[in-house]
Amino acid sequence: MLQKTDEALYAAEQGRAQALLDALQIKYGFASFPRSNKSEEEVTNPSRKISTLTAFLAIKNETINIWVLGKESNAVFRQAKLTSESVHEDSSAVLLEAVLKNIGAGVDVRCENRSLDKVSDNQQNPAPSTRGDDRILQPSYTNTDWLQPLYDVVIGPIEDLLNCDELIVVPDGALSLAPWAALSESLRIRTVPSLSILKLITDCSADHHAKDGVLLVGDPSLEKVTNKRGKPIYKQLNYARKEVEMIGAILNSQSLTGEAATKQEVLKRIESVALVHIAASARKENGEIALAPNPGWKSKNPTPMEEDYILKMSDIQATELRARLVVLSCCHSGKGEVNSEGVVGMARAFLFAGARSVLVSLWAIDDKATVEFMKSFYQHLRAGESASYALQKAMKCLRDSGTFSAPKYWAPFVLIGDDVTIQFDENH
């Protein structure tokens, strides 16, 4: 049992997302300061900076250390035990893997390959796709109790402190990839990479981020990306196009689709809008996104190179975003390498570039289910509700739908960063 809980919290916070924090201090116009100059009280005194109940996690061996910070003057410290059959295994990773396997995450979903899978050069046909298959797939996993083990080790130990309807989690290790928003029907849960970043976002002026402007990107044309036989590697994403056109109707905004949705055009428009929504294919490893190839590639190569059409983390990090909310409606858009900085992937790149909040998916998403999910999400967002409320109600919409009631359809979506609201004018 840790005796000096405030000091332990400070020590754990020191290693969290330092590179991201340094970047955001510059993006948000704050003077950078060395972490060594920060007082322990600055990190551990919640009354100075945290108005929303926040749970900070630090995993050590088979123990999850949990600090709960809120309006009280001192952090409340709790612990939970993890178990693993092997001492050489990461107990939190084993727990998460078991939960995701049991709910069937990404299994038997009708997916038009929003995962940007690598395809061999001798493949003659586009990557397999069940998009357009109108079979009704009955949910293979309907028992929401499969999420209970995650709830028990993190939320259970602090349940008596949750006299609210909102919780921020600063996750650690493998639990950075947990479906946090899905763990409670009554509690709105979002995540942040560190307490310092939470403070930075909270302190940032409301005028820093754009107040209007929408960029909707869906079904970028990839037919020119071919194998050595000249055959297209990827099929088009018809449901992704349907998704952004539906959102466009709700928000009264045009969408960027097909050959017009080039990497160059997206990067040109992305810096000036309050809301970004991208429905496209993404890499399983880090969430990097495939867009339509830039003009001019034909003069260089017989088929577009990755630099012509892959929206990489480095591309986003080089931008100056003012977006209040970025929605990455792609398979695995929340994935990345897990280290002491959290998850290093596309979601982090958007935060690094200045996005105030990012909504991502942790696994392969079902086409029809995602259209219904996003319809509900944007209807609530358009009505003036915050992103976490819209997320909670979109999850409820699918849970109550019958067809998409299984957790694998609605649980992958996670909100990272601030709980933003967007005021849409008559044109948006």
NUVO-7329 format. One record per residue (C-alpha): residue number from 1; chain; x, y, z. Coordinates in steps of 0.25 Angstrom, whole numbers, always signed. Each point is the difference from the previous one (the first is absolute). Example, Ala and Ser with C-alpha at 12.3 -4.5 7.8 and 13.67 -1.06 7.14 Angstrom:
# NUVO-7329
@num: 1 | chaine: A | east: +49 | north: -18 | up: +31
@num: 2 | chaine: A | east: +6 | north: +14 | up: -2
//
This chain:
# NUVO-7329
@num: 1 | chaine: A | east: +0 | north: +0 | up: +0
@num: 2 | chaine: A | east: +6 | north: +13 | up: -4
@num: 3 | chaine: A | east: +1 | north: +9 | up: +12
@num: 4 | chaine: A | east: +2 | north: +14 | up: -6
@num: 5 | chaine: A | east: -11 | north: +0 | up: -11
@num: 6 | chaine: A | east: +2 | north: +14 | up: -4
@num: 7 | chaine: A | east: +15 | north: -2 | up: -3
@num: 8 | chaine: A | east: -3 | north: -13 | up: -7
@num: 9 | chaine: A | east: -10 | north: +7 | up: -9
@num: 10 | chaine: A | east: +10 | north: +11 | up: -3
@num: 11 | chaine: A | east: +10 | north: -10 | up: -4
@num: 12 | chaine: A | east: -9 | north: -8 | up: -9
@num: 13 | chaine: A | east: -5 | north: +13 | up: -7
@num: 14 | chaine: A | east: +14 | north: +4 | up: -3
@num: 15 | chaine: A | east: +1 | north: -11 | up: -10
@num: 16 | chaine: A | east: -13 | north: +2 | up: -7
@num: 17 | chaine: A | east: -1 | north: +6 | up: -14
@num: 18 | chaine: A | east: +12 | north: +10 | up: +1
@num: 19 | chaine: A | east: +2 | north: +2 | up: -14
@num: 20 | chaine: A | east: -14 | north: +2 | up: -3
@num: 21 | chaine: A | east: -1 | north: +10 | up: +12
@num: 22 | chaine: A | east: +12 | north: +8 | up: -6
@num: 23 | chaine: A | east: -7 | north: +1 | up: -14
@num: 24 | chaine: A | east: -13 | north: +4 | up: +6
@num: 25 | chaine: A | east: +7 | north: +11 | up: +8
@num: 26 | chaine: A | east: +5 | north: +6 | up: -13
@num: 27 | chaine: A | east: -13 | north: -2 | up: -8
@num: 28 | chaine: A | east: -9 | north: +6 | up: +11
@num: 29 | chaine: A | east: +10 | north: +12 | up: +2
@num: 30 | chaine: A | east: +4 | north: -3 | up: +14
@num: 31 | chaine: A | east: +14 | north: +2 | up: +4
@num: 32 | chaine: A | east: +8 | north: -13 | up: +1
@num: 33 | chaine: A | east: +6 | north: -4 | up: +14
@num: 34 | chaine: A | east: +9 | north: -11 | up: +4
@num: 35 | chaine: A | east: -8 | north: -11 | up: +7
@num: 36 | chaine: A | east: +11 | north: +0 | up: +11
@num: 37 | chaine: A | east: -5 | north: +15 | up: +4
@num: 38 | chaine: A | east: -14 | north: -5 | up: +2
@num: 39 | chaine: A | east: -4 | north: -1 | up: +14
@num: 40 | chaine: A | east: -6 | north: -13 | up: +6
@num: 41 | chaine: A | east: -12 | north: +8 | up: +4
@num: 42 | chaine: A | east: -3 | north: +5 | up: -14
@num: 43 | chaine: A | east: -2 | north: -15 | up: -5
@num: 44 | chaine: A | east: -6 | north: -6 | up: +13
@num: 45 | chaine: A | east: -10 | north: +11 | up: +5
@num: 46 | chaine: A | east: -13 | north: -2 | up: -8
@num: 47 | chaine: A | east: -7 | north: +12 | up: +6
@num: 48 | chaine: A | east: +10 | north: +9 | up: -9
@num: 49 | chaine: A | east: -4 | north: -6 | up: -13
@num: 50 | chaine: A | east: -9 | north: -12 | up: +0
@num: 51 | chaine: A | east: -15 | north: +3 | up: +0
@num: 52 | chaine: A | east: -4 | north: -14 | up: -6
@num: 53 | chaine: A | east: +2 | north: -13 | up: +8
@num: 54 | chaine: A | east: +13 | north: -6 | up: -5
@num: 55 | chaine: A | east: +6 | north: -14 | up: +2
@num: 56 | chaine: A | east: +15 | north: -1 | up: -2
@num: 57 | chaine: A | east: +5 | north: -14 | up: -3
@num: 58 | chaine: A | east: +14 | north: -6 | up: +2
@num: 59 | chaine: A | east: +2 | north: -15 | up: -2
@num: 60 | chaine: A | east: +11 | north: -7 | up: +8
@num: 61 | chaine: A | east: +2 | north: -15 | up: -2
@num: 62 | chaine: A | east: -14 | north: -5 | up: +4
@num: 63 | chaine: A | east: -5 | north: +12 | up: +7
@num: 64 | chaine: A | east: -8 | north: +12 | up: -6
@num: 65 | chaine: A | east: +3 | north: +12 | up: +9
@num: 66 | chaine: A | east: -12 | north: +10 | up: -2
@num: 67 | chaine: A | east: +0 | north: +15 | up: +5
@num: 68 | chaine: A | east: -13 | north: +7 | up: -1
@num: 69 | chaine: A | east: +0 | north: +15 | up: -1
@num: 70 | chaine: A | east: -11 | north: +10 | up: +1
@num: 71 | chaine: A | east: -5 | north: +12 | up: +8
@num: 72 | chaine: A | east: +5 | north: -6 | up: +13
@num: 73 | chaine: A | east: +14 | north: +6 | up: +5
@num: 74 | chaine: A | east: +7 | north: -14 | up: +0
@num: 75 | chaine: A | east: +1 | north: -11 | up: -10
@num: 76 | chaine: A | east: -7 | north: -13 | up: +4
@num: 77 | chaine: A | east: +9 | north: -13 | up: -2
@num: 78 | chaine: A | east: -6 | north: -14 | up: -3
@num: 79 | chaine: A | east: +6 | north: -13 | up: -5
@num: 80 | chaine: A | east: -5 | north: -12 | up: -8
@num: 81 | chaine: A | east: +7 | north: -13 | up: -3
@num: 82 | chaine: A | east: +2 | north: -6 | up: -14
@num: 83 | chaine: A | east: +2 | north: -15 | up: -2
@num: 84 | chaine: A | east: +8 | north: -7 | up: -11
@num: 85 | chaine: A | east: +3 | north: -15 | up: -2
@num: 86 | chaine: A | east: +15 | north: +4 | up: -3
@num: 87 | chaine: A | east: +9 | north: +10 | up: +8
@num: 88 | chaine: A | east: +6 | north: +3 | up: -14
@num: 89 | chaine: A | east: -13 | north: +5 | up: -5
@num: 90 | chaine: A | east: -6 | north: +14 | up: +1
@num: 91 | chaine: A | east: -12 | north: -2 | up: +8
@num: 92 | chaine: A | east: -7 | north: +12 | up: -5
@num: 93 | chaine: A | east: +2 | north: -4 | up: -14
@num: 94 | chaine: A | east: -5 | north: -14 | up: +3
@num: 95 | chaine: A | east: -12 | north: +5 | up: +6
@num: 96 | chaine: A | east: -3 | north: +10 | up: -11
@num: 97 | chaine: A | east: +2 | north: -11 | up: -11
@num: 98 | chaine: A | east: -9 | north: -9 | up: +7
@num: 99 | chaine: A | east: -11 | north: +10 | up: +1
@num: 100 | chaine: A | east: +1 | north: +4 | up: -14
@num: 101 | chaine: A | east: +0 | north: -15 | up: -5
@num: 102 | chaine: A | east: -12 | north: -3 | up: +9
@num: 103 | chaine: A | east: -8 | north: +12 | up: -6
@num: 104 | chaine: A | east: +4 | north: -4 | up: -14
@num: 105 | chaine: A | east: +7 | north: +13 | up: -3
@num: 106 | chaine: A | east: +1 | north: +1 | up: -15
@num: 107 | chaine: A | east: -5 | north: -14 | up: -2
@num: 108 | chaine: A | east: -11 | north: -3 | up: -10
@num: 109 | chaine: A | east: -3 | north: +15 | up: -3
@num: 110 | chaine: A | east: -4 | north: +4 | up: -14
@num: 111 | chaine: A | east: +13 | north: +9 | up: -4
@num: 112 | chaine: A | east: +3 | north: +5 | up: -13
@num: 113 | chaine: A | east: +15 | north: +0 | up: +4
@num: 114 | chaine: A | east: +2 | north: +13 | up: +7
@num: 115 | chaine: A | east: +12 | north: -7 | up: +5
@num: 116 | chaine: A | east: +12 | north: +4 | up: -10
@num: 117 | chaine: A | east: +5 | north: -15 | up: +0
@num: 118 | chaine: A | east: +13 | north: -2 | up: -8
@num: 119 | chaine: A | east: -2 | north: -8 | up: -13
@num: 120 | chaine: A | east: +10 | north: -8 | up: -7
@num: 121 | chaine: A | east: +4 | north: +5 | up: -14
@num: 122 | chaine: A | east: -4 | north: -13 | up: -7
@num: 123 | chaine: A | east: -15 | north: +2 | up: +5
@num: 124 | chaine: A | east: -9 | north: +1 | up: -12
@num: 125 | chaine: A | east: -12 | north: +4 | up: +6
@num: 126 | chaine: A | east: -4 | north: +12 | up: +10
@num: 127 | chaine: A | east: +1 | north: -4 | up: +15
@num: 128 | chaine: A | east: -12 | north: -8 | up: +4
@num: 129 | chaine: A | east: -12 | north: +8 | up: +5
@num: 130 | chaine: A | east: -14 | north: -3 | up: +5
@num: 131 | chaine: A | east: -5 | north: +14 | up: -3
@num: 132 | chaine: A | east: -12 | north: -1 | up: -7
@num: 133 | chaine: A | east: -4 | north: -14 | up: +5
@num: 134 | chaine: A | east: -14 | north: +2 | up: +5
@num: 135 | chaine: A | east: +0 | north: -12 | up: +9
@num: 136 | chaine: A | east: -5 | north: +3 | up: +14
@num: 137 | chaine: A | east: +11 | north: -5 | up: +10
@num: 138 | chaine: A | east: -6 | north: -3 | up: +13
@num: 139 | chaine: A | east: +9 | north: +5 | up: +11
@num: 140 | chaine: A | east: +9 | north: -12 | up: +5
@num: 141 | chaine: A | east: +3 | north: +7 | up: +13
@num: 142 | chaine: A | east: -12 | north: +7 | up: +8
@num: 143 | chaine: A | east: +5 | north: -1 | up: +14
@num: 144 | chaine: A | east: +4 | north: +13 | up: +5
@num: 145 | chaine: A | east: +5 | north: -6 | up: +12
@num: 146 | chaine: A | east: +13 | north: -4 | up: -7
@num: 147 | chaine: A | east: +4 | north: +15 | up: +2
@num: 148 | chaine: A | east: -2 | north: -2 | up: +15
@num: 149 | chaine: A | east: +15 | north: -5 | up: +3
@num: 150 | chaine: A | east: +5 | north: +13 | up: -5
@num: 151 | chaine: A | east: -10 | north: +8 | up: +8
@num: 152 | chaine: A | east: +3 | north: -8 | up: +13
@num: 153 | chaine: A | east: +15 | north: +3 | up: +0
@num: 154 | chaine: A | east: -1 | north: +15 | up: -3
@num: 155 | chaine: A | east: -13 | north: +5 | up: +3
@num: 156 | chaine: A | east: -4 | north: -10 | up: +11
@num: 157 | chaine: A | east: +10 | north: +5 | up: +10
@num: 158 | chaine: A | east: -4 | north: +15 | up: -1
@num: 159 | chaine: A | east: -15 | north: -2 | up: -2
@num: 160 | chaine: A | east: -3 | north: +6 | up: +13
@num: 161 | chaine: A | east: +7 | north: +13 | up: -5
@num: 162 | chaine: A | east: -9 | north: +1 | up: -12
@num: 163 | chaine: A | east: -10 | north: +10 | up: +4
@num: 164 | chaine: A | east: -1 | north: +6 | up: -14
@num: 165 | chaine: A | east: -3 | north: -4 | up: -14
@num: 166 | chaine: A | east: +14 | north: +3 | up: -6
@num: 167 | chaine: A | east: +14 | north: -6 | up: +2
@num: 168 | chaine: A | east: +13 | north: +3 | up: -7
@num: 169 | chaine: A | east: +10 | north: -12 | up: +0
@num: 170 | chaine: A | east: +15 | north: +2 | up: -2
@num: 171 | chaine: A | east: +3 | north: -15 | up: -4
@num: 172 | chaine: A | east: +13 | north: -7 | up: +0
@num: 173 | chaine: A | east: +6 | north: -12 | up: -8
@num: 174 | chaine: A | east: -9 | north: -9 | up: -7
@num: 175 | chaine: A | east: -12 | north: +6 | up: +6
@num: 176 | chaine: A | east: +3 | north: +12 | up: -9
@num: 177 | chaine: A | east: -8 | north: -8 | up: -10
@num: 178 | chaine: A | east: -12 | north: -4 | up: +8
@num: 179 | chaine: A | east: -14 | north: +4 | up: -4
@num: 180 | chaine: A | east: -2 | north: +10 | up: +11
@num: 181 | chaine: A | east: -12 | north: +7 | up: -5
@num: 182 | chaine: A | east: -7 | north: -14 | up: +0
@num: 183 | chaine: A | east: +2 | north: -4 | up: +14
@num: 184 | chaine: A | east: -12 | north: +7 | up: +6
@num: 185 | chaine: A | east: -14 | north: +4 | up: -5
@num: 186 | chaine: A | east: -1 | north: +11 | up: +10
@num: 187 | chaine: A | east: +14 | north: +6 | up: +1
@num: 188 | chaine: A | east: +6 | north: +8 | up: -12
@num: 189 | chaine: A | east: +14 | north: -4 | up: +0
@num: 190 | chaine: A | east: +11 | north: +6 | up: -9
@num: 191 | chaine: A | east: +15 | north: -1 | up: +1
@num: 192 | chaine: A | east: +12 | north: +10 | up: +0
@num: 193 | chaine: A | east: +15 | north: -4 | up: -2
@num: 194 | chaine: A | east: +4 | north: +7 | up: +13
@num: 195 | chaine: A | east: -4 | north: +10 | up: +11
@num: 196 | chaine: A | east: +9 | north: +11 | up: -5
@num: 197 | chaine: A | east: -7 | north: -1 | up: -14
@num: 198 | chaine: A | east: -13 | north: +0 | up: +7
@num: 199 | chaine: A | east: +4 | north: +13 | up: +7
@num: 200 | chaine: A | east: +6 | north: +6 | up: -13
@num: 201 | chaine: A | east: -13 | north: -3 | up: -8
@num: 202 | chaine: A | east: -9 | north: +6 | up: +12
@num: 203 | chaine: A | east: +9 | north: +12 | up: +0
@num: 204 | chaine: A | east: -1 | north: +2 | up: -15
@num: 205 | chaine: A | east: -8 | north: +12 | up: -4
@num: 206 | chaine: A | east: -13 | north: -3 | up: -6
@num: 207 | chaine: A | east: +3 | north: +9 | up: -12
@num: 208 | chaine: A | east: +13 | north: -8 | up: -4
@num: 209 | chaine: A | east: -8 | north: -11 | up: -7
@num: 210 | chaine: A | east: -9 | north: +3 | up: -12
@num: 211 | chaine: A | east: -15 | north: +3 | up: +2
@num: 212 | chaine: A | east: -5 | north: -5 | up: -13
@num: 213 | chaine: A | east: +4 | north: -7 | up: -13
@num: 214 | chaine: A | east: -2 | north: -15 | up: -3
@num: 215 | chaine: A | east: +8 | north: -9 | up: -8
@num: 216 | chaine: A | east: -6 | north: -14 | up: -3
@num: 217 | chaine: A | east: +8 | north: -10 | up: -8
@num: 218 | chaine: A | east: -5 | north: -13 | up: -4
@num: 219 | chaine: A | east: +3 | north: -12 | up: -10
@num: 220 | chaine: A | east: +13 | north: +6 | up: -6
@num: 221 | chaine: A | east: +2 | north: -6 | up: -14
@num: 222 | chaine: A | east: +12 | north: -10 | up: +1
@num: 223 | chaine: A | east: -3 | north: -7 | up: -14
@num: 224 | chaine: A | east: +13 | north: +5 | up: -5
@num: 225 | chaine: A | east: +8 | north: -7 | up: +11
@num: 226 | chaine: A | east: +3 | north: -13 | up: -7
@num: 227 | chaine: A | east: +9 | north: -12 | up: +1
@num: 228 | chaine: A | east: +11 | north: -4 | up: -10
@num: 229 | chaine: A | east: -11 | north: -6 | up: -9
@num: 230 | chaine: A | east: -7 | north: +13 | up: +0
@num: 231 | chaine: A | east: -12 | north: -5 | up: +8
@num: 232 | chaine: A | east: -6 | north: +9 | up: +10
@num: 233 | chaine: A | east: +4 | north: -4 | up: +14
@num: 234 | chaine: A | east: -12 | north: +6 | up: +8
@num: 235 | chaine: A | east: -15 | north: +1 | up: -3
@num: 236 | chaine: A | east: -7 | north: +13 | up: +2
@num: 237 | chaine: A | east: -8 | north: +2 | up: +14
@num: 238 | chaine: A | east: -14 | north: +2 | up: -4
@num: 239 | chaine: A | east: -5 | north: +1 | up: +14
@num: 240 | chaine: A | east: +11 | north: +10 | up: +4
@num: 241 | chaine: A | east: -6 | north: +9 | up: -11
@num: 242 | chaine: A | east: -14 | north: -2 | up: +5
@num: 243 | chaine: A | east: +5 | north: +3 | up: +14
@num: 244 | chaine: A | east: +6 | north: +14 | up: -4
@num: 245 | chaine: A | east: -11 | north: +4 | up: -9
@num: 246 | chaine: A | east: -10 | north: -3 | up: +11
@num: 247 | chaine: A | east: +8 | north: +8 | up: +10
@num: 248 | chaine: A | east: +1 | north: +11 | up: -11
@num: 249 | chaine: A | east: -16 | north: +0 | up: +0
@num: 250 | chaine: A | east: +0 | north: +1 | up: +15
@num: 251 | chaine: A | east: +10 | north: +12 | up: +0
@num: 252 | chaine: A | east: -4 | north: +6 | up: -13
@num: 253 | chaine: A | east: +14 | north: -2 | up: -5
@num: 254 | chaine: A | east: +6 | north: -5 | up: -13
@num: 255 | chaine: A | east: +9 | north: -13 | up: +1
@num: 256 | chaine: A | east: +14 | north: -3 | up: -7
@num: 257 | chaine: A | east: -1 | north: -13 | up: -6
@num: 258 | chaine: A | east: +6 | north: -9 | up: -11
@num: 259 | chaine: A | east: +11 | north: +6 | up: -9
@num: 260 | chaine: A | east: -2 | north: +14 | up: +7
@num: 261 | chaine: A | east: +4 | north: -6 | up: +13
@num: 262 | chaine: A | east: +15 | north: +1 | up: -2
@num: 263 | chaine: A | east: +10 | north: +1 | up: +11
@num: 264 | chaine: A | east: +4 | north: +14 | up: -6
@num: 265 | chaine: A | east: -14 | north: +5 | up: +1
@num: 266 | chaine: A | east: -2 | north: -5 | up: +14
@num: 267 | chaine: A | east: +12 | north: +6 | up: +5
@num: 268 | chaine: A | east: -3 | north: +13 | up: -6
@num: 269 | chaine: A | east: -14 | north: +1 | up: +6
@num: 270 | chaine: A | east: +3 | north: -7 | up: +14
@num: 271 | chaine: A | east: +6 | north: +12 | up: +7
@num: 272 | chaine: A | east: -12 | north: +10 | up: -1
@num: 273 | chaine: A | east: -12 | north: -8 | up: +5
@num: 274 | chaine: A | east: -6 | north: -3 | up: +13
@num: 275 | chaine: A | east: -4 | north: -14 | up: -3
@num: 276 | chaine: A | east: +7 | north: -11 | up: -8
@num: 277 | chaine: A | east: -6 | north: -14 | up: -4
@num: 278 | chaine: A | east: +7 | north: -10 | up: -8
@num: 279 | chaine: A | east: -6 | north: -13 | up: -4
@num: 280 | chaine: A | east: +11 | north: -8 | up: -7
@num: 281 | chaine: A | east: +9 | north: -12 | up: +1
@num: 282 | chaine: A | east: +11 | north: +1 | up: +11
@num: 283 | chaine: A | east: +12 | north: -9 | up: +3
@num: 284 | chaine: A | east: -2 | north: -10 | up: +12
@num: 285 | chaine: A | east: +14 | north: +4 | up: +6
@num: 286 | chaine: A | east: -2 | north: +15 | up: +2
@num: 287 | chaine: A | east: -13 | north: +5 | up: -7
@num: 288 | chaine: A | east: +7 | north: +7 | up: -11
@num: 289 | chaine: A | east: -10 | north: +3 | up: -11
@num: 290 | chaine: A | east: -1 | north: -3 | up: -15
@num: 291 | chaine: A | east: -6 | north: +12 | up: -8
@num: 292 | chaine: A | east: -1 | north: +2 | up: -15
@num: 293 | chaine: A | east: +14 | north: +2 | up: -7
@num: 294 | chaine: A | east: +5 | north: +14 | up: -2
@num: 295 | chaine: A | east: +0 | north: +6 | up: -14
@num: 296 | chaine: A | east: +13 | north: -2 | up: -7
@num: 297 | chaine: A | east: +4 | north: -14 | up: +4
@num: 298 | chaine: A | east: -1 | north: -5 | up: -14
@num: 299 | chaine: A | east: +12 | north: +8 | up: -5
@num: 300 | chaine: A | east: +8 | north: -8 | up: +11
@num: 301 | chaine: A | east: -4 | north: -14 | up: +1
@num: 302 | chaine: A | east: -10 | north: -10 | up: -7
@num: 303 | chaine: A | east: -8 | north: -1 | up: +13
@num: 304 | chaine: A | east: -1 | north: +10 | up: +12
@num: 305 | chaine: A | east: +11 | north: -1 | up: +11
@num: 306 | chaine: A | east: -4 | north: +0 | up: +14
@num: 307 | chaine: A | east: +4 | north: +15 | up: +1
@num: 308 | chaine: A | east: -10 | north: +3 | up: -10
@num: 309 | chaine: A | east: -12 | north: -5 | up: +7
@num: 310 | chaine: A | east: +3 | north: -5 | up: +15
@num: 311 | chaine: A | east: -3 | north: +11 | up: +10
@num: 312 | chaine: A | east: +11 | north: -3 | up: +10
@num: 313 | chaine: A | east: +2 | north: +4 | up: +14
@num: 314 | chaine: A | east: +11 | north: +9 | up: -4
@num: 315 | chaine: A | east: -9 | north: +7 | up: -10
@num: 316 | chaine: A | east: -10 | north: +3 | up: +11
@num: 317 | chaine: A | east: +10 | north: +4 | up: +10
@num: 318 | chaine: A | east: +5 | north: +11 | up: -10
@num: 319 | chaine: A | east: -13 | north: +7 | up: -1
@num: 320 | chaine: A | east: -6 | north: +11 | up: +9
@num: 321 | chaine: A | east: -14 | north: -6 | up: +4
@num: 322 | chaine: A | east: -11 | north: +9 | up: +6
@num: 323 | chaine: A | east: -10 | north: -12 | up: +0
@num: 324 | chaine: A | east: -8 | north: -1 | up: +12
@num: 325 | chaine: A | east: -4 | north: -14 | up: -4
@num: 326 | chaine: A | east: +6 | north: -11 | up: -9
@num: 327 | chaine: A | east: -7 | north: -12 | up: -3
@num: 328 | chaine: A | east: +8 | north: -12 | up: -6
@num: 329 | chaine: A | east: -11 | north: -9 | up: -5
@num: 330 | chaine: A | east: +10 | north: -11 | up: -4
@num: 331 | chaine: A | east: +4 | north: -14 | up: +5
@num: 332 | chaine: A | east: +11 | north: +1 | up: +10
@num: 333 | chaine: A | east: +1 | north: +15 | up: +0
@num: 334 | chaine: A | east: +3 | north: -1 | up: +15
@num: 335 | chaine: A | east: +11 | north: -10 | up: -1
@num: 336 | chaine: A | east: +15 | north: +3 | up: +1
@num: 337 | chaine: A | east: +12 | north: -4 | up: +7
@num: 338 | chaine: A | east: -2 | north: +0 | up: +15
@num: 339 | chaine: A | east: +11 | north: +6 | up: +9
@num: 340 | chaine: A | east: +2 | north: +9 | up: +11
@num: 341 | chaine: A | east: -6 | north: +12 | up: -8
@num: 342 | chaine: A | east: -13 | north: -8 | up: -2
@num: 343 | chaine: A | east: -4 | north: -5 | up: -14
@num: 344 | chaine: A | east: +9 | north: +6 | up: -11
@num: 345 | chaine: A | east: -9 | north: +0 | up: -12
@num: 346 | chaine: A | east: -9 | north: +9 | up: -9
@num: 347 | chaine: A | east: -9 | north: +4 | up: +12
@num: 348 | chaine: A | east: +12 | north: +6 | up: +7
@num: 349 | chaine: A | east: +5 | north: +6 | up: -13
@num: 350 | chaine: A | east: -13 | north: +8 | up: -1
@num: 351 | chaine: A | east: +1 | north: +4 | up: +15
@num: 352 | chaine: A | east: +15 | north: +4 | up: -3
@num: 353 | chaine: A | east: -5 | north: +9 | up: -11
@num: 354 | chaine: A | east: -9 | north: +7 | up: +9
@num: 355 | chaine: A | east: -14 | north: -7 | up: -1
@num: 356 | chaine: A | east: -7 | north: +2 | up: +13
@num: 357 | chaine: A | east: -7 | north: -13 | up: +0
@num: 358 | chaine: A | east: +0 | north: -13 | up: -9
@num: 359 | chaine: A | east: -10 | north: -11 | up: -1
@num: 360 | chaine: A | east: +7 | north: -13 | up: -5
@num: 361 | chaine: A | east: -3 | north: -15 | up: -2
@num: 362 | chaine: A | east: +8 | north: -11 | up: +7
@num: 363 | chaine: A | east: -4 | north: -11 | up: -10
@num: 364 | chaine: A | east: -7 | north: -4 | up: -13
@num: 365 | chaine: A | east: -13 | north: +7 | up: -1
@num: 366 | chaine: A | east: -12 | north: -5 | up: -7
@num: 367 | chaine: A | east: -5 | north: +8 | up: -12
@num: 368 | chaine: A | east: -15 | north: +1 | up: +3
@num: 369 | chaine: A | east: +1 | north: +1 | up: +15
@num: 370 | chaine: A | east: +10 | north: +11 | up: -2
@num: 371 | chaine: A | east: -9 | north: +8 | up: -9
@num: 372 | chaine: A | east: -11 | north: -1 | up: +11
@num: 373 | chaine: A | east: +10 | north: +3 | up: +11
@num: 374 | chaine: A | east: +4 | north: +13 | up: -7
@num: 375 | chaine: A | east: -14 | north: +4 | up: -4
@num: 376 | chaine: A | east: -4 | north: +0 | up: +15
@num: 377 | chaine: A | east: +14 | north: +6 | up: +4
@num: 378 | chaine: A | east: -2 | north: +12 | up: -9
@num: 379 | chaine: A | east: -14 | north: +2 | up: +2
@num: 380 | chaine: A | east: +3 | north: +2 | up: +15
@num: 381 | chaine: A | east: +12 | north: +9 | up: -3
@num: 382 | chaine: A | east: -8 | north: +8 | up: -10
@num: 383 | chaine: A | east: -10 | north: +2 | up: +11
@num: 384 | chaine: A | east: +11 | north: +7 | up: +9
@num: 385 | chaine: A | east: +4 | north: -12 | up: +9
@num: 386 | chaine: A | east: +14 | north: -2 | up: +3
@num: 387 | chaine: A | east: +9 | north: -11 | up: -6
@num: 388 | chaine: A | east: -1 | north: -9 | up: +12
@num: 389 | chaine: A | east: -15 | north: +1 | up: +1
@num: 390 | chaine: A | east: -1 | north: -3 | up: -15
@num: 391 | chaine: A | east: +9 | north: -12 | up: +1
@num: 392 | chaine: A | east: -8 | north: -5 | up: +12
@num: 393 | chaine: A | east: -13 | north: +1 | up: -7
@num: 394 | chaine: A | east: +5 | north: -6 | up: -13
@num: 395 | chaine: A | east: +5 | north: -12 | up: +7
@num: 396 | chaine: A | east: -14 | north: -1 | up: +7
@num: 397 | chaine: A | east: -7 | north: +1 | up: -14
@num: 398 | chaine: A | east: +8 | north: -12 | up: -5
@num: 399 | chaine: A | east: -2 | north: -8 | up: +13
@num: 400 | chaine: A | east: -15 | north: +2 | up: -1
@num: 401 | chaine: A | east: +0 | north: -3 | up: -15
@num: 402 | chaine: A | east: -1 | north: -15 | up: +1
@num: 403 | chaine: A | east: +8 | north: -2 | up: -13
@num: 404 | chaine: A | east: +12 | north: +7 | up: +6
@num: 405 | chaine: A | east: -2 | north: -2 | up: +14
@num: 406 | chaine: A | east: +13 | north: -9 | up: +2
@num: 407 | chaine: A | east: +12 | north: +8 | up: +6
@num: 408 | chaine: A | east: +9 | north: -3 | up: -12
@num: 409 | chaine: A | east: -8 | north: +10 | up: -8
@num: 410 | chaine: A | east: -1 | north: +12 | up: +10
@num: 411 | chaine: A | east: +12 | north: -2 | up: +10
@num: 412 | chaine: A | east: +12 | north: +3 | up: -9
@num: 413 | chaine: A | east: -2 | north: +15 | up: +0
@num: 414 | chaine: A | east: +8 | north: +8 | up: +10
@num: 415 | chaine: A | east: +1 | north: +15 | up: +3
@num: 416 | chaine: A | east: +13 | north: +6 | up: +3
@num: 417 | chaine: A | east: +2 | north: +14 | up: +5
@num: 418 | chaine: A | east: -10 | north: +11 | up: +3
@num: 419 | chaine: A | east: -15 | north: -1 | up: +1
@num: 420 | chaine: A | east: -3 | north: +10 | up: -11
@num: 421 | chaine: A | east: -13 | north: +6 | up: -6
@num: 422 | chaine: A | east: -1 | north: +6 | up: -14
@num: 423 | chaine: A | east: -9 | north: +11 | up: -3
@num: 424 | chaine: A | east: -5 | north: -2 | up: -14
@num: 425 | chaine: A | east: -5 | north: +12 | up: -8
@num: 426 | chaine: A | east: -11 | north: +0 | up: -10
@num: 427 | chaine: A | east: +10 | north: -4 | up: -11
@num: 428 | chaine: A | east: +6 | north: -11 | up: +8
//
